[in-house]
Amino acid sequence: MAESTTPPAPANLPAVPAPLEDRERSVLAQLAREMDAWVTFQGLRRQLGVHQQALSRTLRRLEADGLVAHHGKGYQLTDRGATALRGHAWSPAPADPMPVLEALLPPYVAPGDVAAQLARRWFGGLRWYAQSEGPGETTLHWLTEAGKGRVSLRIHGGALTLEVQPDPADATQGFSAVRPVLAALAELYGPAVQKVDLQFRGANGFPLT
């Protein structure tokens, strides 16, 4: 696992954060599940089922208290936020995702080009969620429309890994959702790959159609 890139909070804040409200705790817990990721506002809203204005107010308070950091890519838990969350019960991140595709990048495709082309895009039933950075790798995350399944593309060195966390209520949905991402990757690889009808299959043999 990549070393945490959690940003520090500003130095001119009280040593002890104020007690957390329920919604603030929910937001911090969701960001803690995505420790190295910058999570989008809309991604948080879908995951938490919170009204847009209420979430906006909560995030402003958390940012002012130095508990979250805000960047053009989204929101991330700070070290101060992680400290404030200690002692509060919250469920950990889901189980490790299942790999669907592992491939080497061709020499004419740079890892940064993949991230630049695919980050912040929506694909069919996939909604852009977050981007995480670690030493030598970038991971892009999308959620299914219902918000219960996830597709992630990990770009590491000269290779990439496409992974899925299916919706527990519909295990086939997450595997079907990767199809548009595969098509986008085929465009990056070039015409030779686009002409091949690759029948990728996920765990338990679910077709990616």
Protein Blocks (a to p, Z undefined) as FASTA:
>chain_A
ZZdfbdcddfkbcfbdcdddfklmmmmmmmmmmmmbccdfklmmmmnopafklmmmmmmm
mmmnopaccdfkbccddfklmmmmgopacdddddddddfbdcdddfklcfklmmmmmgop
aehjaccfbdcddehiacdddddfkopaccddddehjbdcddddddfklmklmmmmmmmm
mmmmmmmnojklmmpccddddehhiacZZ
